[in-house]
Each structure stands twice: as C-alpha cells, then as structure tokens.
C-alpha cells in the first residue's frame, strides 16, 4: 500500500472509533475515564463550605495537622460546653446525638449523618438515645492550634 492509502485508512479507523465512542454515550466515557484513572467511584458523604449551623469556616494558619479520633458517649452523657478552633468533620457511626448551639438552636444527628461541626461557636452535645454514640471525628487543624477548647 502507498503512504497515501495508509493515511486514509488510519483516518477511517479513527473516525469509526470516534463514532463508536459517541454512540455509546457519556456513561461509557465516564467508565473509561474512571478505569483509566485507576480509582474506584466515591460515595461522597459530605461536601460543604459551611457548618451544621450555616457558618463559613476557615482552616487555621500554620503547619497542617490532621487529627482523627473516635468519640464514644454513653446514653445520657453530655459534653462540656466548648468551641472548636479547627474545622471538625463528624460522621455518626452509631447512636443519636442532640447538639445545643444556644441561640442557633438544636440539631439532632444519628447513625450515618455527616456534618461540619460549628466553628468557633459555643455548643454542647448530649447522647439523647438509648445506645452508645460513636462519632468519627476528623479535625483539620494546625500545629499549636487547639482542636477543642472546653469552658
């Protein structure tokens, strides 16, 4: 074959491939992109720029320091009134928690709920259910910044 015929054949194959991709729709293109990335799909629990009471929040200045903890509270147990100087993302693993934000009202969260906790705002939590509460707490703080300040 001559060089000109090979170029024409390549164009035809490229056109057929493009047509096949377009005919299968966006779902296939997305699946192919994920397969190429080599990363499984995400189940996003939360994406937010505000806290549970609608406040914007900011990361502390300085060298980043992430703290991940499990908080466990017995039925009826209360936290002290406190504030967070580092953004806190909370995921309720088990139980029911009532959060008191004073003038900003109360919120009840339970198993499976994920939220950004109030930032630099006084609040208190109580296990308002009949079983233990387990919270996955992720603080996005900085070295030298307290995650939680008790009153």
OpenMM code with the backbone's topology and positions (N, CA, C; nanometers):
from openmm import Vec3, app, unit

residues = "UNK UNK UNK UNK UNK UNK UNK UNK UNK UNK UNK UNK UNK UNK UNK UNK UNK UNK UNK UNK UNK UNK UNK UNK UNK UNK UNK UNK UNK UNK UNK UNK UNK UNK UNK UNK UNK UNK UNK UNK UNK UNK UNK UNK UNK UNK UNK UNK UNK UNK UNK UNK UNK UNK UNK UNK UNK UNK UNK UNK UNK UNK UNK UNK UNK UNK UNK UNK UNK UNK UNK UNK UNK UNK UNK UNK UNK UNK UNK UNK UNK UNK UNK UNK UNK UNK UNK UNK UNK UNK UNK UNK UNK UNK UNK UNK UNK UNK UNK UNK UNK UNK UNK UNK UNK UNK UNK UNK UNK UNK UNK UNK UNK UNK UNK UNK UNK UNK UNK UNK UNK UNK UNK UNK UNK UNK UNK UNK UNK UNK UNK UNK UNK UNK UNK UNK UNK UNK UNK UNK UNK UNK UNK UNK UNK UNK UNK UNK UNK UNK UNK".split()
positions = [
    Vec3(0.0833, -0.1174, 0.0000),
    Vec3(0.0000, 0.0000, 0.0000),
    Vec3(0.0883, 0.1244, 0.0000),
    Vec3(0.0372, 0.2259, -0.0587),
    Vec3(0.1126, 0.3501, -0.0600),
    Vec3(0.0884, 0.4244, 0.0705),
    Vec3(0.1746, 0.5225, 0.0981),
    Vec3(0.1627, 0.6032, 0.2201),
    Vec3(0.0292, 0.6767, 0.2235),
    Vec3(-0.0190, 0.7226, 0.1079),
    Vec3(-0.1441, 0.7963, 0.0996),
    Vec3(-0.2621, 0.7068, 0.1380),
    Vec3(-0.2616, 0.5819, 0.0933),
    Vec3(-0.3703, 0.4885, 0.1273),
    Vec3(-0.3685, 0.4557, 0.2765),
    Vec3(-0.2473, 0.4391, 0.3384),
    Vec3(-0.2378, 0.4120, 0.4817),
    Vec3(-0.2950, 0.5288, 0.5623),
    Vec3(-0.2638, 0.6497, 0.5225),
    Vec3(-0.3160, 0.7668, 0.5921),
    Vec3(-0.4678, 0.7695, 0.5844),
    Vec3(-0.5247, 0.7394, 0.4679),
    Vec3(-0.6701, 0.7355, 0.4519),
    Vec3(-0.7328, 0.6270, 0.5382),
    Vec3(-0.6679, 0.5096, 0.5462),
    Vec3(-0.7193, 0.4002, 0.6281),
    Vec3(-0.7154, 0.4376, 0.7760),
    Vec3(-0.6094, 0.5040, 0.8167),
    Vec3(-0.5985, 0.5472, 0.9566),
    Vec3(-0.7098, 0.6469, 0.9911),
    Vec3(-0.7374, 0.7385, 0.8990),
    Vec3(-0.8443, 0.8358, 0.9216),
    Vec3(-0.9788, 0.7653, 0.9334),
    Vec3(-1.0018, 0.6662, 0.8491),
    Vec3(-1.1271, 0.5916, 0.8528),
    Vec3(-1.1415, 0.5183, 0.9859),
    Vec3(-1.0358, 0.4514, 1.0317),
    Vec3(-1.0396, 0.3803, 1.1599),
    Vec3(-1.0613, 0.4773, 1.2761),
    Vec3(-0.9930, 0.5912, 1.2731),
    Vec3(-1.0099, 0.6901, 1.3788),
    Vec3(-1.1534, 0.7421, 1.3804),
    Vec3(-1.2106, 0.7652, 1.2635),
    Vec3(-1.3486, 0.8120, 1.2532),
    Vec3(-1.4458, 0.7090, 1.3064),
    Vec3(-1.4239, 0.5807, 1.2741),
    Vec3(-1.5108, 0.4742, 1.3240),
    Vec3(-1.5002, 0.4625, 1.4757),
    Vec3(-1.3797, 0.4729, 1.5292),
    Vec3(-1.3608, 0.4644, 1.6743),
    Vec3(-1.4312, 0.5801, 1.7443),
    Vec3(-1.4164, 0.6999, 1.6905),
    Vec3(-1.4823, 0.8164, 1.7483),
    Vec3(-1.6341, 0.7994, 1.7430),
    Vec3(-1.6860, 0.7519, 1.6318),
    Vec3(-1.8298, 0.7285, 1.6187),
    Vec3(-1.8790, 0.6257, 1.7193),
    Vec3(-1.8016, 0.5215, 1.7420),
    Vec3(-1.8411, 0.4176, 1.8379),
    Vec3(-1.8469, 0.4745, 1.9793),
    Vec3(-1.7489, 0.5567, 2.0162),
    Vec3(-1.7488, 0.6180, 2.1492),
    Vec3(-1.8676, 0.7117, 2.1640),
    Vec3(-1.8945, 0.7915, 2.0620),
    Vec3(-2.0058, 0.8853, 2.0688),
    Vec3(-2.1397, 0.8118, 2.0749),
    Vec3(-2.1503, 0.6997, 2.0083),
    Vec3(-2.2759, 0.6243, 2.0047),
    Vec3(-2.3060, 0.5589, 2.1387),
    Vec3(-2.2034, 0.5253, 2.2167),
    Vec3(-2.2267, 0.4580, 2.3444),
    Vec3(-2.2636, 0.5546, 2.4549),
    Vec3(-2.2456, 0.6831, 2.4322),
    Vec3(-2.2917, 0.7835, 2.5271),
    Vec3(-2.1922, 0.8148, 2.6367),
    Vec3(-2.2321, 0.9122, 2.7201),
    Vec3(-2.1448, 0.9607, 2.8258),
    Vec3(-2.1130, 0.8560, 2.9323),
    Vec3(-2.2023, 0.7623, 2.9570),
    Vec3(-2.1783, 0.6623, 3.0615),
    Vec3(-2.0523, 0.5820, 3.0337),
    Vec3(-2.0346, 0.5402, 2.9101),
    Vec3(-1.9152, 0.4644, 2.8756),
    Vec3(-1.7914, 0.5515, 2.8868),
    Vec3(-1.8008, 0.6746, 2.8425),
    Vec3(-1.6856, 0.7645, 2.8510),
    Vec3(-1.6448, 0.7852, 2.9964),
    Vec3(-1.7442, 0.8006, 3.0851),
    Vec3(-1.7144, 0.8177, 3.2269),
    Vec3(-1.6511, 0.6914, 3.2842),
    Vec3(-1.7063, 0.5752, 3.2493),
    Vec3(-1.6494, 0.4488, 3.2980),
    Vec3(-1.5064, 0.4320, 3.2497),
    Vec3(-1.4819, 0.4693, 3.1239),
    Vec3(-1.3471, 0.4589, 3.0708),
    Vec3(-1.2531, 0.5546, 3.1421),
    Vec3(-1.3006, 0.6746, 3.1720),
    Vec3(-1.2166, 0.7715, 3.2425),
    Vec3(-1.1810, 0.7192, 3.3809),
    Vec3(-1.2791, 0.6596, 3.4508),
    Vec3(-1.2511, 0.6042, 3.5830),
    Vec3(-1.1548, 0.4876, 3.5729),
    Vec3(-1.1726, 0.4031, 3.4727),
    Vec3(-1.0835, 0.2889, 3.4551),
    Vec3(-0.9423, 0.3373, 3.4255),
    Vec3(-0.9317, 0.4427, 3.3455),
    Vec3(-0.8003, 0.4963, 3.3141),
    Vec3(-0.7361, 0.5593, 3.4366),
    Vec3(-0.8170, 0.6239, 3.5197),
    Vec3(-0.7636, 0.6851, 3.6403),
    Vec3(-0.7182, 0.5792, 3.7402),
    Vec3(-0.7770, 0.4601, 3.7321),
    Vec3(-0.7406, 0.3527, 3.8238),
    Vec3(-0.7917, 0.3750, 3.9653),
    Vec3(-0.8998, 0.4507, 3.9801),
    Vec3(-0.9547, 0.4795, 4.1125),
    Vec3(-1.1027, 0.4456, 4.1134),
    Vec3(-1.1496, 0.3753, 4.2152),
    Vec3(-1.2909, 0.3359, 4.2178),
    Vec3(-1.3816, 0.4571, 4.2413),
    Vec3(-1.5109, 0.4441, 4.2101),
    Vec3(-1.6051, 0.5538, 4.2326),
    Vec3(-1.6137, 0.5878, 4.3819),
    Vec3(-1.6440, 0.7128, 4.4122),
    Vec3(-1.6563, 0.7588, 4.5503),
    Vec3(-1.8022, 0.7710, 4.5899),
    Vec3(-1.8336, 0.7363, 4.7132),
    Vec3(-1.9631, 0.7667, 4.7730),
    Vec3(-1.9392, 0.8866, 4.8628),
    Vec3(-1.9672, 1.0063, 4.8144),
    Vec3(-1.9391, 1.1289, 4.8885),
    Vec3(-2.0366, 1.1395, 5.0056),
    Vec3(-1.9832, 1.1522, 5.1259),
    Vec3(-2.0658, 1.1669, 5.2451),
    Vec3(-2.1031, 1.3123, 5.2693),
    Vec3(-2.0138, 1.4033, 5.2331),
    Vec3(-2.0373, 1.5443, 5.2577),
    Vec3(-1.9428, 1.6270, 5.1725),
    Vec3(-1.9937, 1.7359, 5.1193),
    Vec3(-1.9109, 1.8363, 5.0531),
    Vec3(-1.9747, 1.9692, 5.0889),
    Vec3(-1.9057, 2.0511, 5.1692),
    Vec3(-1.9688, 2.1708, 5.2224),
    Vec3(-1.8659, 2.2787, 5.2516),
    Vec3(-1.9089, 2.4019, 5.2405),
    Vec3(-1.8283, 2.5165, 5.2793),
    Vec3(-1.8839, 2.5853, 5.4025),
    Vec3(-1.9881, 2.5238, 5.4627),
    Vec3(-2.0487, 2.5804, 5.5839),
    Vec3(-2.0685, 2.4719, 5.6886),
    Vec3(-2.0856, 2.5153, 5.8126),
    Vec3(-2.1057, 2.4228, 5.9237),
    Vec3(-2.2525, 2.3815, 5.9337),
    Vec3(-2.2817, 2.2970, 6.0301),
    Vec3(-2.4181, 2.2483, 6.0532),
    Vec3(-2.5143, 2.3629, 6.0865),
    Vec3(-2.4608, 2.4759, 6.1366),
    Vec3(-2.5472, 2.5906, 6.1671),
    Vec3(-2.5314, 2.7031, 6.0639),
    Vec3(-2.4721, 2.6691, 5.9484),
    Vec3(-2.4668, 2.7627, 5.8371),
    Vec3(-2.3510, 2.8612, 5.8363),
    Vec3(-2.2539, 2.8415, 5.9232),
    Vec3(-2.1383, 2.9315, 5.9279),
    Vec3(-2.0352, 2.8952, 5.8219),
    Vec3(-1.9677, 2.9938, 5.7649),
    Vec3(-1.8489, 2.9613, 5.6859),
    Vec3(-1.7382, 2.9220, 5.7839),
    Vec3(-1.6411, 2.8493, 5.7391),
    Vec3(-1.5289, 2.8145, 5.8266),
    Vec3(-1.3987, 2.8310, 5.7496),
    Vec3(-1.2881, 2.8369, 5.8245),
    Vec3(-1.1566, 2.8548, 5.7635),
    Vec3(-1.0571, 2.7638, 5.8343),
    Vec3(-0.9554, 2.7261, 5.7630),
    Vec3(-0.8506, 2.6438, 5.8213),
    Vec3(-0.7535, 2.7320, 5.8984),
    Vec3(-0.7016, 2.6841, 6.0113),
    Vec3(-0.6056, 2.7645, 6.0866),
    Vec3(-0.4759, 2.7834, 6.0079),
    Vec3(-0.4081, 2.8939, 6.0349),
    Vec3(-0.2792, 2.9184, 5.9707),
    Vec3(-0.1727, 2.8327, 6.0386),
    Vec3(-0.0681, 2.8050, 5.9655),
    Vec3(0.0422, 2.7279, 6.0207),
    Vec3(0.0571, 2.5946, 5.9510),
    Vec3(0.1407, 2.5116, 6.0073),
    Vec3(0.1672, 2.3790, 5.9529),
    Vec3(0.0471, 2.2887, 5.9788),
    Vec3(-0.0069, 2.2317, 5.8733),
    Vec3(-0.1274, 2.1476, 5.8847),
    Vec3(-0.1045, 2.0300, 5.9790),
    Vec3(-0.2082, 1.9983, 6.0542),
    Vec3(-0.2064, 1.8810, 6.1421),
    Vec3(-0.3479, 1.8234, 6.1476),
    Vec3(-0.3664, 1.7049, 6.0911),
    Vec3(-0.4959, 1.6379, 6.0922),
    Vec3(-0.5003, 1.5428, 6.2112),
    Vec3(-0.6110, 1.5459, 6.2837),
    Vec3(-0.6325, 1.4543, 6.3956),
    Vec3(-0.7602, 1.3758, 6.3670),
    Vec3(-0.7515, 1.2439, 6.3755),
    Vec3(-0.8667, 1.1569, 6.3531),
    Vec3(-0.8901, 1.0783, 6.4821),
    Vec3(-1.0143, 1.0800, 6.5314),
    Vec3(-1.0454, 1.0141, 6.6581),
    Vec3(-1.1857, 0.9551, 6.6531),
    Vec3(-1.2093, 0.8608, 6.7426),
    Vec3(-1.3437, 0.8079, 6.7665),
    Vec3(-1.3871, 0.8604, 6.9027),
    Vec3(-1.5005, 0.9300, 6.9058),
    Vec3(-1.5580, 0.9802, 7.0303),
    Vec3(-1.6689, 0.8833, 7.0690),
    Vec3(-1.6668, 0.8365, 7.1935),
    Vec3(-1.7694, 0.7438, 7.2423),
    Vec3(-1.8396, 0.8064, 7.3618),
    Vec3(-1.9734, 0.8099, 7.3560),
    Vec3(-2.0535, 0.8670, 7.4646),
    Vec3(-2.1614, 0.7675, 7.5071),
    Vec3(-2.1763, 0.7516, 7.6368),
    Vec3(-2.2784, 0.6634, 7.6931),
    Vec3(-2.4151, 0.7323, 7.6890),
    Vec3(-2.5254, 0.6551, 7.6924),
    Vec3(-2.6584, 0.7167, 7.6947),
    Vec3(-2.6688, 0.8194, 7.8080),
    Vec3(-2.7202, 0.9378, 7.7757),
    Vec3(-2.7357, 1.0438, 7.8747),
    Vec3(-2.6104, 1.1281, 7.8975),
    Vec3(-2.4961, 1.0835, 7.8501),
    Vec3(-2.3715, 1.1577, 7.8723),
    Vec3(-2.3714, 1.2889, 7.7936),
    Vec3(-2.3153, 1.3933, 7.8563),
    Vec3(-2.3051, 1.5263, 7.7943),
    Vec3(-2.1589, 1.5676, 7.7819),
    Vec3(-2.1314, 1.6471, 7.6807),
    Vec3(-2.0007, 1.7109, 7.6735),
    Vec3(-2.0077, 1.8396, 7.7545),
    Vec3(-1.8938, 1.8929, 7.7913),
    Vec3(-1.8894, 2.0270, 7.8484),
    Vec3(-1.9201, 2.1258, 7.7351),
    Vec3(-1.9631, 2.2461, 7.7692),
    Vec3(-1.9757, 2.3496, 7.6669),
    Vec3(-1.8355, 2.3747, 7.6131),
    Vec3(-1.8236, 2.3873, 7.4821),
    Vec3(-1.6911, 2.4009, 7.4215),
    Vec3(-1.7002, 2.4682, 7.2849),
    Vec3(-1.5833, 2.5019, 7.2303),
    Vec3(-1.5732, 2.5512, 7.0928),
    Vec3(-1.4632, 2.4735, 7.0223),
    Vec3(-1.4650, 2.4787, 6.8906),
    Vec3(-1.3597, 2.4178, 6.8085),
    Vec3(-1.2880, 2.5284, 6.7318),
    Vec3(-1.1551, 2.5345, 6.7476),
    Vec3(-1.0750, 2.6314, 6.6732),
    Vec3(-1.0225, 2.5737, 6.5427),
    Vec3(-1.0463, 2.4449, 6.5226),
    Vec3(-1.0102, 2.3782, 6.3962),
    Vec3(-1.1381, 2.3194, 6.3382),
    Vec3(-1.1564, 2.3267, 6.2076),
    Vec3(-1.2749, 2.2631, 6.1489),
    Vec3(-1.2816, 2.1150, 6.1882),
    Vec3(-1.4010, 2.0721, 6.2247),
    Vec3(-1.4256, 1.9340, 6.2660),
    Vec3(-1.5317, 1.8740, 6.1757),
    Vec3(-1.4960, 1.7674, 6.1074),
    Vec3(-1.5925, 1.6925, 6.0273),
    Vec3(-1.6287, 1.5704, 6.1104),
    Vec3(-1.7578, 1.5505, 6.1325),
    Vec3(-1.8049, 1.4408, 6.2168),
    Vec3(-1.8941, 1.3474, 6.1362),
    Vec3(-1.8761, 1.2176, 6.1572),
    Vec3(-1.9620, 1.1159, 6.0964),
    Vec3(-2.0130, 1.0279, 6.2104),
    Vec3(-2.1448, 1.0200, 6.2257),
    Vec3(-2.2044, 0.9412, 6.3333),
    Vec3(-2.2032, 0.7940, 6.2920),
    Vec3(-2.1209, 0.7173, 6.3598),
    Vec3(-2.1100, 0.5743, 6.3319),
    Vec3(-2.2239, 0.4964, 6.3962),
    Vec3(-2.2694, 0.5470, 6.5127),
    Vec3(-2.3723, 0.4745, 6.5882),
    Vec3(-2.4408, 0.5708, 6.6830),
    Vec3(-2.5719, 0.5571, 6.6981),
    Vec3(-2.6455, 0.6293, 6.8000),
    Vec3(-2.7070, 0.7601, 6.7548),
    Vec3(-2.7546, 0.8351, 6.8554),
    Vec3(-2.8228, 0.9630, 6.8316),
    Vec3(-2.7649, 1.0681, 6.9253),
    Vec3(-2.7374, 1.1846, 6.8702),
    Vec3(-2.6749, 1.2928, 6.9449),
    Vec3(-2.7568, 1.4197, 6.9240),
    Vec3(-2.7876, 1.4896, 7.0345),
    Vec3(-2.8534, 1.6190, 7.0256),
    Vec3(-2.7490, 1.7254, 7.0542),
    Vec3(-2.7385, 1.8201, 6.9609),
    Vec3(-2.6395, 1.9272, 6.9717),
    Vec3(-2.7109, 2.0579, 7.0032),
    Vec3(-2.6661, 2.1254, 7.1081),
    Vec3(-2.7255, 2.2518, 7.1517),
    Vec3(-2.6298, 2.3647, 7.1149),
    Vec3(-2.6759, 2.4546, 7.0273),
    Vec3(-2.5951, 2.5676, 6.9817),
    Vec3(-2.6439, 2.6987, 7.0419),
    Vec3(-2.7105, 2.6920, 7.1567),
    Vec3(-2.7583, 2.8134, 7.2228),
    Vec3(-2.8531, 2.8898, 7.1330),
    Vec3(-2.8215, 3.0159, 7.1014),
    Vec3(-2.9128, 3.0978, 7.0207),
    Vec3(-2.9328, 3.0463, 6.8776),
    Vec3(-2.8438, 2.9565, 6.8326),
    Vec3(-2.8583, 2.8987, 6.6977),
    Vec3(-2.9412, 2.7709, 6.6973),
    Vec3(-3.0018, 2.7360, 6.8129),
    Vec3(-3.0934, 2.6220, 6.8193),
    Vec3(-3.0251, 2.4891, 6.8430),
    Vec3(-3.1027, 2.3830, 6.8282),
    Vec3(-3.0519, 2.2472, 6.8468),
    Vec3(-3.0649, 2.1697, 6.7156),
    Vec3(-2.9833, 2.0681, 6.7037),
    Vec3(-2.9885, 1.9767, 6.5894),
    Vec3(-2.9752, 1.8350, 6.6454),
    Vec3(-3.0460, 1.7416, 6.5843),
    Vec3(-3.0336, 1.6007, 6.6216),
    Vec3(-2.9703, 1.5288, 6.5039),
    Vec3(-2.8618, 1.4554, 6.5322),
    Vec3(-2.7932, 1.3767, 6.4301),
    Vec3(-2.7911, 1.2322, 6.4760),
    Vec3(-2.7905, 1.1411, 6.3794),
    Vec3(-2.7935, 0.9992, 6.4154),
    Vec3(-2.7112, 0.9181, 6.3157),
    Vec3(-2.7063, 0.7888, 6.3391),
    Vec3(-2.6252, 0.6962, 6.2593),
    Vec3(-2.6304, 0.7298, 6.1107),
    Vec3(-2.5119, 0.7468, 6.0523),
    Vec3(-2.4998, 0.7735, 5.9093),
    Vec3(-2.4911, 0.9207, 5.8723),
    Vec3(-2.5223, 1.0105, 5.9661),
    Vec3(-2.5153, 1.1540, 5.9371),
    Vec3(-2.3701, 1.2014, 5.9376),
    Vec3(-2.3382, 1.2922, 5.8459),
    Vec3(-2.2060, 1.3533, 5.8374),
    Vec3(-2.2250, 1.5038, 5.8296),
    Vec3(-2.1439, 1.5792, 5.9046),
    Vec3(-2.1599, 1.7246, 5.9081),
    Vec3(-2.0296, 1.7914, 5.9498),
    Vec3(-2.0210, 1.9209, 5.9187),
    Vec3(-1.9120, 2.0031, 5.9703),
    Vec3(-1.9656, 2.0675, 6.0971),
    Vec3(-1.8975, 2.0426, 6.2084),
    Vec3(-1.9418, 2.0942, 6.3379),
    Vec3(-1.9265, 2.2465, 6.3427),
    Vec3(-2.0038, 2.3095, 6.4316),
    Vec3(-1.9961, 2.4546, 6.4498),
    Vec3(-1.8505, 2.4950, 6.4739),
    Vec3(-1.8108, 2.6062, 6.4153),
    Vec3(-1.6722, 2.6520, 6.4180),
    Vec3(-1.6627, 2.7792, 6.5018),
    Vec3(-1.5802, 2.7736, 6.6050),
    Vec3(-1.5598, 2.8879, 6.6950),
    Vec3(-1.6927, 2.9402, 6.7490),
    Vec3(-1.7826, 2.8478, 6.7770),
    Vec3(-1.9151, 2.8812, 6.8289),
    Vec3(-1.9463, 2.7850, 6.9445),
    Vec3(-1.9859, 2.8412, 7.0569),
    Vec3(-2.0121, 2.7640, 7.1788),
    Vec3(-2.1248, 2.6623, 7.1557),
    Vec3(-2.1018, 2.5366, 7.1998),
    Vec3(-2.2046, 2.4341, 7.1862),
    Vec3(-2.1795, 2.3188, 7.2837),
    Vec3(-2.2791, 2.2317, 7.2926),
    Vec3(-2.2739, 2.1160, 7.3817),
    Vec3(-2.3489, 2.0015, 7.3159),
    Vec3(-2.3004, 1.8792, 7.3360),
    Vec3(-2.3678, 1.7609, 7.2826),
    Vec3(-2.4142, 1.6696, 7.3943),
    Vec3(-2.5268, 1.6003, 7.3711),
    Vec3(-2.5761, 1.5014, 7.4660),
    Vec3(-2.6205, 1.3774, 7.3888),
    Vec3(-2.5837, 1.2621, 7.4421),
    Vec3(-2.6325, 1.1368, 7.3848),
    Vec3(-2.7787, 1.1254, 7.4259),
    Vec3(-2.8673, 1.1535, 7.3325),
    Vec3(-3.0110, 1.1558, 7.3610),
    Vec3(-3.0790, 1.0238, 7.3285),
    Vec3(-3.0013, 0.9230, 7.2919),
    Vec3(-3.0579, 0.7933, 7.2570),
    Vec3(-3.0436, 0.6928, 7.3695),
    Vec3(-3.0718, 0.5675, 7.3365),
    Vec3(-3.0671, 0.4596, 7.4359),
    Vec3(-2.9446, 0.3701, 7.4195),
    Vec3(-2.8615, 0.3989, 7.3207),
    Vec3(-2.7394, 0.3208, 7.2992),
    Vec3(-2.6197, 0.4152, 7.2969),
    Vec3(-2.4993, 0.3582, 7.2978),
    Vec3(-2.3814, 0.4440, 7.2917),
    Vec3(-2.3784, 0.5198, 7.1600),
    Vec3(-2.3143, 0.6350, 7.1624),
    Vec3(-2.2893, 0.7132, 7.0417),
    Vec3(-2.1412, 0.6973, 7.0096),
    Vec3(-2.1144, 0.6686, 6.8833),
    Vec3(-1.9761, 0.6626, 6.8349),
    Vec3(-1.9648, 0.7579, 6.7176),
    Vec3(-1.8686, 0.8498, 6.7269),
    Vec3(-1.8504, 0.9545, 6.6259),
    Vec3(-1.7093, 0.9440, 6.5708),
    Vec3(-1.6973, 0.9372, 6.4393),
    Vec3(-1.5675, 0.9506, 6.3746),
    Vec3(-1.5442, 1.1010, 6.3595),
    Vec3(-1.4421, 1.1530, 6.4268),
    Vec3(-1.4130, 1.2958, 6.4267),
    Vec3(-1.2821, 1.3213, 6.3535),
    Vec3(-1.2863, 1.4098, 6.2540),
    Vec3(-1.1666, 1.4462, 6.1782),
    Vec3(-1.1477, 1.5973, 6.1927),
    Vec3(-1.0412, 1.6359, 6.2633),
    Vec3(-1.0076, 1.7764, 6.2820),
    Vec3(-0.9062, 1.8170, 6.1759),
    Vec3(-0.9339, 1.9246, 6.1035),
    Vec3(-0.8412, 1.9782, 6.0037),
    Vec3(-0.7721, 2.0989, 6.0666),
    Vec3(-0.6762, 2.0711, 6.1540),
    Vec3(-0.6145, 2.1756, 6.2339),
    Vec3(-0.4751, 2.2143, 6.1889),
    Vec3(-0.4020, 2.2713, 6.2830),
    Vec3(-0.2642, 2.3137, 6.2586),
    Vec3(-0.1850, 2.2925, 6.3871),
    Vec3(-0.0551, 2.2729, 6.3722),
    Vec3(0.0313, 2.2585, 6.4893),
    Vec3(0.0150, 2.3826, 6.5768),
    Vec3(-0.0035, 2.3607, 6.7077),
    Vec3(-0.0169, 2.4721, 6.8010),
    Vec3(-0.1572, 2.5271, 6.8154),
    Vec3(-0.2538, 2.4773, 6.7371),
    Vec3(-0.3935, 2.5208, 6.7471),
    Vec3(-0.4726, 2.4109, 6.8163),
    Vec3(-0.5431, 2.4483, 6.9227),
    Vec3(-0.6243, 2.3502, 6.9935),
    Vec3(-0.7441, 2.3113, 6.9077),
    Vec3(-0.7715, 2.1819, 6.9003),
    Vec3(-0.8895, 2.1363, 6.8259),
    Vec3(-1.0178, 2.1716, 6.8996),
    Vec3(-1.0157, 2.1522, 7.0317),
    Vec3(-1.1333, 2.1757, 7.1155),
    Vec3(-1.0902, 2.2546, 7.2382),
    Vec3(-1.1701, 2.3560, 7.2727),
    Vec3(-1.1442, 2.4359, 7.3930),
    Vec3(-1.2662, 2.4239, 7.4823),
    Vec3(-1.2458, 2.3670, 7.6031),
    Vec3(-1.3558, 2.3485, 7.6994),
    Vec3(-1.3751, 2.4752, 7.7801),
    Vec3(-1.5014, 2.4989, 7.8198),
    Vec3(-1.5292, 2.6134, 7.9086),
    Vec3(-1.5008, 2.5752, 8.0506),
] * unit.nanometer
topology = app.Topology()
chain = topology.addChain("A")
for resn in residues:
    res = topology.addResidue(resn, chain)
    for name in ("N", "CA", "C"):
        topology.addAtom(name, app.Element.getBySymbol(name[0]), res)
